Amino acid sequence: MADYDLAIIGGGLNGVSVARDAAGRGLRVILVEQGDLGAAASSATPRMINGDLAMLERRGFWRVRTALAERDIWKRIAPHLVRPVRFVIPAHSEERPPWLLRLGLVLYDRLALHSDLPESAAVDVTHHPVGNALKRPFGTAFEYSDCMVDDSRLVIAHALDAAERGADIRTGARCVRADRLDTWRLAVIDRGRRQVITARALANASGAWTASVAETILRLPLQRAEVGKISQIIVRRLFDTDNVYVFQNNDRRLIFASPYQRDFTLIGTIATPFKGDPAVVSMTADEVAYLCDAANRYFREHIDPSDVIRTVAGANMVMGTAHQPRSGHGGVTFDATRGKAPLLTIGGGEVTTARRRAEWAVSRLTPFYPMSPRWTAGAPLPGGDFEWARFDAQVDQARERWRFLGEDHARRLVEAYGSRLAAVLGDAREKADLGAVFGPELTAAEVRYLMAREWARFPDDILWRRSKLGLTMPPADREALAAFMAVEPGAIGR
């Protein structure tokens, strides 16, 4: 008998989504990730849960409608990680005409069946707060509703749920060989120790490494697989509202500028083909300049490449077949050759459709296993067992219970942990009860929780993925955090 029903290579959003879905259907699951969960493309997304407005121009109406239905599901199952936002498109005389933008947004509203978000509307930016940050030539803009998401924490929430349903999640574990017989036999180097694991089926969800895993580890060809890069920049906050600006650039690309971690603005995204090592993907000087120029067409406050605080880049697999072309919905292929253990390959795709993509992938295994029905659309992710409209009430409850929390600190913690905040703060009566403090907010209690429960092993796991506190933490505190983590017992797999 095999050790597991399903083994998964890759701990990005696709991998952990498959792990959650399969574990919840009763399968014995193991996931191996060579680094940290969500450390590659899953931490470099545009951070949007949307219907992909640009897809309307390509007449992908069914894809938009499907994505908008997923948007409503995310609001229900992850209200702490997914929040509704009003997006603003200033009308530019040199780009799409206003009537075309208005028509597209009306259609967008109609495709969002049963949505409780406000419909699109025209805005006079000369008398509206969204116009304060814009250059004067812009007099008209259009608002519409979509959602923003904390992409890194969404990965962690899926891994937590999968683990609580019995999945074995291993980080720092690399699969170096996989032999395919009637079961899969995997050789895994886990924290320096070699182990052989057997599984009845295998899922290759290794992102930008999908082709190399297929060719060198599975020793199987992968057809029609390309790698694309997405790039963004972080600058100081350029506007005071909570809106996301959508800019039409002169090459017809849509560029987004969104509030980021209270004091910053995230500007992107550029999507370009990528060749090279995905582990060292980075932005070029031309890409940084491109995003600065795009923002400068609209914002009053001028930014230069020297104003960029941090760049964000990630590479991911772009998959497609003759029957399923490349798209933001990603790709799933399934191989169940007679006498050979099943193989799933899942790659690419937007955050919005990750749940549906994983559900479809796991469903391909139903002829091989007895499993329970599809379930992920109705089950909250850890910490998400409240209505999204009650998010502010969750913050108020946190401040009432832990009176030493300031408004911003409480909001960050609820955004990260939702209704499970007590697992982090416990019965602390004052901030000193949480131990040492690293930077303005990070406490030893939170670090211990992240190490013990969320697979954090190194400072970057906490500073750039479990949170984004690396943006504001002084170098001395980063060194203190590294020293603390080096001696702290109780980390998973330590």
C-alpha positions as CSV (number, residue, x, y, z in Angstrom):
1,M,0.0,0.0,0.0
2,A,1.3,3.5,-0.9
3,D,2.2,5.9,1.8
4,Y,-0.1,8.6,0.3
5,D,-3.0,8.9,-2.2
6,L,-1.6,12.1,-3.7
7,A,1.9,13.7,-3.6
8,I,2.2,17.3,-4.7
9,I,5.5,19.0,-5.8
10,G,5.3,22.7,-5.2
11,G,4.0,24.9,-2.4
12,G,2.7,27.9,-4.4
13,L,-1.0,28.8,-4.5
14,N,-1.8,26.0,-7.1
15,G,0.0,23.4,-5.0
16,V,-1.6,24.3,-1.6
17,S,-5.0,24.7,-3.2
18,V,-4.8,21.2,-4.6
19,A,-3.6,19.9,-1.2
20,R,-6.5,21.6,0.6
21,D,-9.1,20.3,-1.8
22,A,-7.8,16.8,-1.9
23,A,-7.4,16.5,1.9
24,G,-10.9,17.8,2.4
25,R,-12.2,15.0,0.2
26,G,-10.6,12.4,2.3
27,L,-7.3,11.7,0.4
28,R,-4.0,11.1,2.2
29,V,-1.9,14.0,0.9
30,I,1.7,15.1,1.1
31,L,3.1,18.3,-0.3
32,V,6.8,19.0,-0.7
33,E,8.2,22.5,-1.3
34,Q,11.9,23.0,-1.8
35,G,11.9,26.5,-0.2
36,D,9.1,28.4,1.6
37,L,5.4,28.3,0.8
38,G,4.5,30.9,-1.8
39,A,8.0,32.2,-2.1
40,A,8.0,32.6,-5.9
41,A,5.2,33.8,-8.2
42,S,2.5,33.4,-5.5
43,S,4.1,36.3,-3.6
44,A,4.4,38.5,-6.7
45,T,0.8,38.6,-8.0
46,P,-1.1,41.8,-8.7
47,R,-3.0,41.0,-5.5
48,M,-6.4,41.3,-7.2
49,I,-9.5,39.1,-7.1
50,N,-11.3,40.3,-10.2
51,G,-13.0,39.3,-13.4
52,D,-10.1,40.6,-15.6
53,L,-11.7,43.7,-17.2
54,A,-9.3,43.5,-20.1
55,M,-10.7,40.1,-21.1
56,L,-13.9,41.9,-22.2
57,E,-12.0,43.4,-25.1
58,R,-11.1,39.9,-26.2
59,R,-14.7,38.8,-25.8
60,G,-13.9,36.3,-23.1
61,F,-17.3,36.8,-21.5
62,W,-17.6,33.3,-20.0
63,R,-14.2,33.7,-18.5
64,V,-15.1,37.0,-16.9
65,R,-18.4,35.7,-15.6
66,T,-16.6,32.6,-14.1
67,A,-14.0,34.8,-12.4
68,L,-16.6,37.2,-11.0
69,A,-18.4,34.2,-9.5
70,E,-15.1,33.1,-7.9
71,R,-14.7,36.7,-6.6
72,D,-18.0,36.3,-4.6
73,I,-16.8,32.9,-3.2
74,W,-13.5,34.4,-2.0
75,K,-15.4,37.2,-0.2
76,R,-17.4,34.5,1.7
77,I,-14.6,32.1,2.6
78,A,-11.7,34.6,3.2
79,P,-13.1,37.9,4.4
80,H,-10.0,38.7,6.4
81,L,-7.7,38.3,3.3
82,V,-10.0,39.6,0.6
83,R,-11.5,43.0,0.7
84,P,-13.8,44.9,-1.7
85,V,-12.3,48.0,-3.2
86,R,-13.5,50.7,-5.6
87,F,-11.3,50.8,-8.7
88,V,-11.0,54.1,-10.6
89,I,-10.2,54.5,-14.3
90,P,-9.4,58.1,-15.3
91,A,-10.6,58.8,-18.9
92,H,-7.6,59.7,-21.1
93,S,-8.3,61.5,-24.4
94,E,-5.5,59.5,-26.1
95,E,-6.7,56.1,-25.1
96,R,-10.1,54.2,-25.0
97,P,-13.0,56.7,-25.4
98,P,-15.2,57.3,-22.4
99,W,-18.3,55.8,-24.0
100,L,-16.4,52.5,-24.6
101,L,-15.1,52.4,-21.0
102,R,-18.7,53.0,-19.7
103,L,-20.1,50.3,-21.9
104,G,-17.5,47.8,-20.8
105,L,-18.2,48.5,-17.1
106,V,-21.9,48.2,-17.6
107,L,-21.3,44.8,-19.2
108,Y,-18.9,43.9,-16.3
109,D,-21.7,44.7,-13.8
110,R,-24.2,42.5,-15.7
111,L,-21.8,39.6,-15.8
112,A,-21.4,39.7,-12.0
113,L,-24.6,37.8,-11.2
114,H,-26.0,38.2,-7.7
115,S,-23.1,40.3,-6.6
116,D,-23.7,42.6,-3.5
117,L,-20.9,45.0,-4.5
118,P,-21.8,48.5,-5.8
119,E,-22.2,48.9,-9.5
120,S,-19.9,51.1,-11.7
121,A,-20.5,54.8,-11.9
122,A,-19.1,57.9,-13.6
123,V,-17.1,60.3,-11.4
124,D,-16.3,64.0,-11.7
125,V,-12.8,63.9,-10.4
126,T,-12.7,67.7,-10.1
127,H,-15.1,67.4,-7.2
128,H,-14.2,63.9,-5.8
129,P,-11.3,62.8,-3.5
130,V,-10.0,60.4,-6.1
131,G,-9.1,63.5,-8.2
132,N,-6.8,65.0,-5.6
133,A,-3.8,62.9,-6.7
134,L,-4.4,63.3,-10.4
135,K,-3.1,65.8,-12.9
136,R,-5.6,68.5,-13.8
137,P,-6.5,67.5,-17.4
138,F,-8.4,64.6,-16.1
139,G,-12.0,65.6,-15.5
140,T,-13.9,62.3,-15.8
141,A,-13.2,58.8,-14.3
142,F,-15.2,55.6,-13.9
143,E,-15.5,53.6,-10.7
144,Y,-16.2,49.9,-10.5
145,S,-16.0,47.2,-7.8
146,D,-13.5,44.4,-7.4
147,C,-11.4,43.0,-4.6
148,M,-7.8,43.0,-3.3
149,V,-6.1,40.1,-1.6
150,D,-3.1,39.3,0.5
151,D,-1.6,36.8,-1.9
152,S,1.1,35.4,0.5
153,R,-1.3,34.9,3.4
154,L,-3.8,33.3,1.1
155,V,-1.2,30.6,0.3
156,I,-0.6,30.1,4.1
157,A,-4.3,29.9,4.8
158,H,-4.7,27.1,2.3
159,A,-1.7,25.2,3.7
160,L,-3.1,25.5,7.2
161,D,-6.5,24.2,6.2
162,A,-4.9,21.4,4.3
163,A,-2.7,20.4,7.3
164,E,-5.7,20.6,9.7
165,R,-7.5,18.2,7.3
166,G,-4.6,15.7,7.5
167,A,-2.2,16.8,4.7
168,D,1.5,16.5,5.4
169,I,3.0,19.9,4.4
170,R,6.8,19.9,4.2
171,T,8.9,22.9,3.4
172,G,12.6,22.8,2.7
173,A,12.0,19.4,1.1
174,R,13.1,18.8,-2.4
175,C,12.0,15.9,-4.7
176,V,15.1,14.8,-6.6
177,R,13.7,11.8,-8.4
178,A,10.3,10.3,-9.1
179,D,9.8,6.8,-10.6
180,R,6.4,6.0,-12.2
181,L,5.1,2.5,-11.9
182,D,1.6,1.5,-10.7
183,T,2.5,3.9,-7.9
184,W,4.9,6.9,-7.7
185,R,8.1,6.4,-5.9
186,L,9.6,9.7,-4.8
187,A,13.1,10.4,-3.5
188,V,12.9,13.5,-1.3
189,I,15.7,15.4,0.5
190,D,14.0,16.7,3.6
191,R,16.3,19.0,5.7
192,G,19.3,17.1,4.4
193,R,17.8,13.7,5.0
194,R,17.0,11.4,2.1
195,Q,13.6,9.7,2.2
196,V,11.6,7.6,-0.2
197,I,7.8,8.3,-0.3
198,T,5.2,6.4,-2.3
199,A,2.0,7.8,-3.6
200,R,-0.9,6.6,-5.8
201,A,-0.9,9.8,-7.8
202,L,1.4,12.8,-8.3
203,A,0.7,16.5,-9.0
204,N,3.4,18.7,-10.5
205,A,2.5,22.2,-9.3
206,S,6.0,23.6,-9.3
207,G,5.2,26.9,-11.1
208,A,8.1,28.2,-13.2
209,W,10.0,25.0,-12.5
210,T,7.2,22.8,-14.0
211,A,9.1,22.0,-17.2
212,S,12.4,21.3,-15.5
213,V,10.7,19.1,-12.9
214,A,8.9,17.2,-15.7
215,E,12.1,16.7,-17.7
216,T,14.7,16.1,-15.0
217,I,12.8,14.5,-12.1
218,L,9.8,12.9,-13.7
219,R,11.7,12.3,-16.9
220,L,8.6,13.1,-19.0
221,P,8.2,15.8,-21.7
222,L,5.9,18.7,-21.1
223,Q,4.2,20.2,-24.1
224,R,3.4,23.9,-24.8
225,A,4.9,25.2,-21.6
226,E,6.4,28.7,-21.4
227,V,7.4,30.9,-18.5
228,G,6.2,34.5,-18.0
229,K,7.4,37.2,-15.7
230,I,5.3,39.7,-13.8
231,S,6.9,42.9,-12.4
232,Q,5.8,45.6,-10.0
233,I,7.4,48.4,-8.0
234,I,6.7,49.8,-4.5
235,V,7.0,53.5,-3.8
236,R,6.0,55.9,-1.1
237,R,2.2,56.4,-0.9
238,L,1.0,58.7,-3.7
239,F,-2.6,59.2,-2.7
240,D,-4.8,59.3,0.4
241,T,-7.8,57.3,-0.7
242,D,-8.3,53.6,-0.5
243,N,-9.1,53.3,-4.2
244,V,-7.1,51.4,-6.7
245,Y,-6.3,53.5,-9.8
246,V,-6.4,51.8,-13.2
247,F,-4.3,53.6,-15.8
248,Q,-4.5,53.2,-19.5
249,N,-1.0,53.4,-20.8
250,N,-0.1,54.5,-24.4
251,D,0.5,50.9,-25.4
252,R,-3.0,49.9,-24.2
253,R,-1.8,48.1,-21.2
254,L,-3.7,48.6,-18.0
255,I,-1.4,49.6,-15.1
256,F,-2.7,49.5,-11.5
257,A,-1.7,51.7,-8.6
258,S,-3.0,50.4,-5.3
259,P,-2.5,51.2,-1.6
260,Y,0.1,48.9,0.0
261,Q,0.8,48.4,3.7
262,R,-0.6,51.7,4.7
263,D,2.4,53.9,3.8
264,F,3.2,52.7,0.3
265,T,1.8,52.4,-3.2
266,L,2.2,49.2,-5.4
267,I,2.4,50.0,-9.1
268,G,2.2,47.3,-11.8
269,T,1.9,44.9,-13.5
270,I,4.1,44.2,-16.5
271,A,3.8,40.7,-18.0
272,T,6.7,39.7,-20.2
273,P,8.2,36.3,-21.4
274,F,11.0,35.0,-19.2
275,K,14.0,32.8,-19.9
276,G,16.5,31.9,-17.2
277,D,16.6,30.7,-13.6
278,P,13.2,31.4,-11.9
279,A,15.0,31.5,-8.6
280,V,16.8,34.8,-9.5
281,V,14.0,36.6,-11.5
282,S,14.3,40.3,-11.2
283,M,13.1,43.5,-12.8
284,T,15.2,45.3,-15.4
285,A,15.9,49.1,-15.3
286,D,13.7,49.5,-18.4
287,E,10.8,47.9,-16.7
288,V,11.2,50.1,-13.6
289,A,11.3,53.2,-15.8
290,Y,8.3,52.0,-17.8
291,L,6.1,51.8,-14.6
292,C,7.4,55.2,-13.4
293,D,6.5,56.8,-16.7
294,A,3.1,55.2,-16.7
295,A,2.3,56.5,-13.3
296,N,3.7,60.0,-14.2
297,R,1.1,60.3,-17.0
298,Y,-1.6,60.4,-14.4
299,F,-0.3,61.3,-10.9
300,R,0.6,64.9,-9.9
301,E,3.5,63.7,-7.8
302,H,6.4,62.7,-10.1
303,I,8.3,59.5,-9.3
304,D,11.7,58.5,-10.6
305,P,13.4,55.1,-10.6
306,S,15.4,56.4,-7.6
307,D,12.1,56.7,-5.7
308,V,11.5,52.9,-5.9
309,I,11.8,51.4,-2.5
310,R,11.4,47.7,-3.6
311,T,10.8,45.8,-6.8
312,V,8.5,42.7,-6.9
313,A,9.0,40.2,-9.6
314,G,8.0,36.6,-10.1
315,A,8.0,34.0,-12.9
316,N,5.3,31.5,-13.5
317,M,4.4,28.8,-15.9
318,V,2.1,29.6,-18.8
319,M,0.2,26.5,-19.9
320,G,-2.1,25.7,-22.7
321,T,-3.2,22.9,-25.1
322,A,-5.0,22.8,-28.4
323,H,-8.3,22.5,-26.5
324,Q,-7.5,24.8,-23.7
325,P,-5.5,27.8,-24.8
326,R,-3.3,29.9,-22.6
327,S,-5.3,32.2,-20.3
328,G,-5.5,33.7,-16.9
329,H,-7.4,30.6,-15.8
330,G,-4.2,28.6,-16.0
331,G,-3.9,25.0,-17.2
332,V,-4.4,21.5,-15.9
333,T,-3.3,18.4,-17.8
334,F,-4.0,14.8,-16.7
335,D,-2.2,11.7,-17.8
336,A,-3.5,8.3,-16.7
337,T,-1.8,5.8,-19.0
338,R,-2.8,2.2,-18.5
339,G,-0.6,0.5,-15.9
340,K,1.0,3.8,-14.8
341,A,0.1,5.9,-11.8
342,P,-1.9,9.1,-12.6
343,L,-0.1,12.4,-13.1
344,L,-1.6,15.9,-12.8
345,T,0.2,19.0,-14.1
346,I,-1.2,22.3,-12.9
347,G,0.3,25.6,-13.7
348,G,-0.2,29.3,-14.3
349,G,-3.4,31.1,-13.8
350,E,-4.6,34.1,-11.8
351,V,-5.2,34.1,-8.0
352,T,-9.0,34.6,-8.7
353,T,-9.5,31.2,-10.3
354,A,-7.1,29.1,-8.1
355,R,-9.8,27.5,-6.1
356,R,-11.8,26.4,-9.2
357,R,-8.6,25.2,-10.9
358,A,-7.7,23.0,-7.9
359,E,-11.2,21.7,-7.7
360,W,-11.2,20.7,-11.3
361,A,-7.8,19.1,-11.0
362,V,-8.6,16.9,-8.0
363,S,-11.9,15.9,-9.6
364,R,-9.9,14.3,-12.4
365,L,-8.9,11.7,-9.8
366,T,-12.4,10.6,-9.0
367,P,-12.3,7.5,-11.2
368,F,-9.3,6.3,-9.1
369,Y,-10.3,7.0,-5.5
370,P,-13.5,7.0,-3.5
371,M,-13.8,10.7,-2.4
372,S,-16.3,13.1,-1.0
373,P,-18.0,15.7,-3.2
374,R,-16.6,19.1,-4.1
375,W,-16.6,21.3,-1.0
376,T,-14.2,24.3,-1.0
377,A,-16.7,26.9,-2.3
378,G,-18.6,26.8,1.0
379,A,-15.9,26.2,3.6
380,P,-14.2,29.3,5.2
381,L,-10.4,29.3,5.2
382,P,-8.8,29.4,8.7
383,G,-9.8,32.7,10.4
384,G,-12.5,33.5,7.8
385,D,-15.6,32.4,9.7
386,F,-17.3,35.8,9.7
387,E,-19.0,37.9,7.1
388,W,-16.8,40.4,5.2
389,A,-19.1,43.2,6.1
390,R,-18.1,42.6,9.8
391,F,-14.4,43.0,9.3
392,D,-14.3,46.4,11.1
393,A,-16.3,44.7,14.0
394,Q,-13.5,42.1,14.2
395,V,-11.0,44.8,14.6
396,D,-13.1,46.5,17.3
397,Q,-13.4,43.2,19.2
398,A,-9.6,42.7,19.0
399,R,-9.0,46.1,20.5
400,E,-11.6,45.5,23.2
401,R,-9.9,42.2,24.2
402,W,-6.3,43.3,23.8
403,R,-6.5,47.0,24.9
404,F,-2.8,47.6,24.2
405,L,-3.3,47.3,20.5
406,G,-3.4,50.4,18.4
407,E,-5.8,50.8,15.5
408,D,-3.2,50.0,12.8
409,H,-1.7,47.2,14.7
410,A,-5.1,45.5,15.3
411,R,-6.1,45.9,11.7
412,R,-2.9,44.3,10.4
413,L,-3.4,41.3,12.8
414,V,-7.0,40.8,11.9
415,E,-6.1,41.1,8.2
416,A,-3.6,38.3,8.7
417,Y,-5.2,36.0,11.2
418,G,-8.9,36.9,11.2
419,S,-10.9,35.2,13.9
420,R,-7.9,33.1,15.0
421,L,-6.0,36.1,16.5
422,A,-6.2,34.5,20.0
423,A,-3.9,31.8,18.8
424,V,-1.2,34.5,18.3
425,L,-1.9,36.9,21.3
426,G,-3.3,34.4,23.8
427,D,-4.2,35.9,27.1
428,A,-1.8,38.9,27.0
429,R,-2.9,41.8,29.1
430,E,-0.2,44.2,27.9
431,K,2.3,44.4,25.1
432,A,5.1,43.4,27.3
433,D,3.4,40.0,27.8
434,L,4.2,39.3,24.1
435,G,7.9,39.4,24.6
436,A,10.6,41.1,22.6
437,V,9.5,43.6,19.8
438,F,11.2,43.7,16.4
439,G,10.4,46.9,14.6
440,P,7.2,48.9,15.4
441,E,4.8,45.9,15.6
442,L,6.3,42.4,15.3
443,T,6.5,40.6,18.7
444,A,8.2,37.4,19.9
445,A,4.7,35.9,20.4
446,E,3.8,36.4,16.8
447,V,7.2,35.1,15.6
448,R,6.8,31.9,17.8
449,Y,3.3,31.4,16.3
450,L,4.6,31.7,12.8
451,M,7.4,29.3,13.4
452,A,5.3,26.7,15.2
453,R,2.2,26.9,13.1
454,E,2.9,28.5,9.7
455,W,6.2,26.9,8.6
456,A,8.3,30.1,9.0
457,R,12.0,29.2,9.2
458,F,13.9,32.3,8.3
459,P,13.4,36.1,8.8
460,D,12.4,36.6,5.1
461,D,9.6,34.1,5.5
462,I,8.1,36.5,8.1
463,L,9.2,39.9,6.8
464,W,8.1,39.4,3.2
465,R,5.5,36.7,3.1
466,R,3.8,36.0,6.4
467,S,3.8,39.8,6.6
468,K,5.3,42.8,4.7
469,L,7.0,44.3,7.8
470,G,10.3,44.2,6.0
471,L,9.3,47.5,4.5
472,T,9.5,49.3,7.8
473,M,11.8,47.2,10.0
474,P,15.2,48.8,10.7
475,P,18.3,46.7,9.9
476,A,19.2,46.3,13.6
477,D,15.8,44.8,14.4
478,R,16.1,42.5,11.4
479,E,19.4,41.2,12.9
480,A,17.8,40.8,16.3
481,L,14.9,38.8,14.6
482,A,17.4,36.5,12.9
483,A,19.2,35.9,16.2
484,F,15.9,35.2,18.0
485,M,14.8,32.7,15.3
486,A,18.1,30.9,15.3
487,V,17.7,29.8,18.9
488,E,13.9,29.6,19.2
489,P,12.7,26.0,19.6
490,G,9.5,24.6,18.3
491,A,9.6,25.5,14.6
492,I,7.9,23.0,12.2
493,G,10.4,20.5,10.8
494,R,13.3,22.1,12.7
